[in-house]
Amino acid sequence: MWIAMSLLAGLAALGFGVREAVVQYRLQREGIRAGGLVVRHERSDAGRHGGPVHFAVVEFVDTYGGRHTFQAGSSGVRGLPVGGALFTAIGVWLLVTGR
């Protein structure tokens, strides 16, 4: 059972990472760049280790002159999530060693 759970978790994390890489690549190729300005930081107490987490609130102007504001979906973490390969490797190791 641990083998299946580990493989499933690893493949899910890898799948999410691949999907995120494809989205980022597509945005780099086809997206329209817009300059933004961090106007404030929102604080949340829902951090991993119980501490506060700060999210940037960004404001930008589109090509029609409309002003937009959005809150970043992550707190200062740049790049893709880490850990998918580890779960998959553990699952494969458990499968090979027969545990």
N, C-alpha and C positions, 0 to 999 in steps of 0.2 A: 504494500500500500504506500509506503514511504517513497518507493521508486516512482510510482505513477504520479504522486503529488509533487515530487521534486521535478520530474520531467515536465509536468503540466505548468508549474510555476515558472520554470526556466523558459519554456517555449512561449508562454504568455508575455513574459518580460522582454524576450528577444523580439517577439512580434510587435510589441508596443514600440520598442526602440527602432525597428526597421520602418514602421509606419511614421514615426516622428522624423526620421532621417529623410524619408521621401517627401514629407510635407515641407521641411526646411529647404530641401533642394529645389522643389517646385517654386517655393516663394522666392528663392534667390534668382532663379531663371526668369520667372514670369511675373513676379510681384512688382508693384510700384513702390519705390522707396518714399518715405515721408519722414521728415525730421520731427522729432518729438521732444518735449521738455518734461522732465519729472517735476511735477508741481507740489507733491507732498508724498508722505509715506503713511499708509494705514497700518495700524498695529493690531495684531491678533495674538491671543494667548494660547493658540492651538499648536504650538511648536512640538516637534518630536520629543524633545527632552524636557518638556514642561515650561520652557522659556518663551519669551515673546518672539514673534516673527513679524518682520516688517515687509510690506508689499509696496512697490512703487506705484504711484498713480501718475499716468503719463497723459499729456494733452498734446494734440496735434491738429493742424488745419489741413483739410482735404483740398483737392484741386478746384472745388466750387466755392471755397472760402468758408465752408462749414467747420466749426470748432467741435472736436470730439475728445472725450476723456475716457480712459479705461484703466482698470487696475490690473497689474501684471498677475499672471497665473502662478508664478513661482517667486520665491523670495531670495533673490540673489543667486540662484543656482543656474549655472550656464551649461548648456550641452545636454546630452542624452542621459537618461537614468542608467545607473550602473547596477550590476548584480545578476542580470539574466543569464550570462554565460556560467556563472558560478552554480546556480541552481541546476542548469542542464548538465554541467560536468559532474555534479554530485549524483544526479539521477543515473547517468551513464556509468559512473564508477560503481554505484550500488548494483546496477544490472549486470555488469561484467564480473564483479566479485561474488555475485550470488547471495548477497546479504538481504 
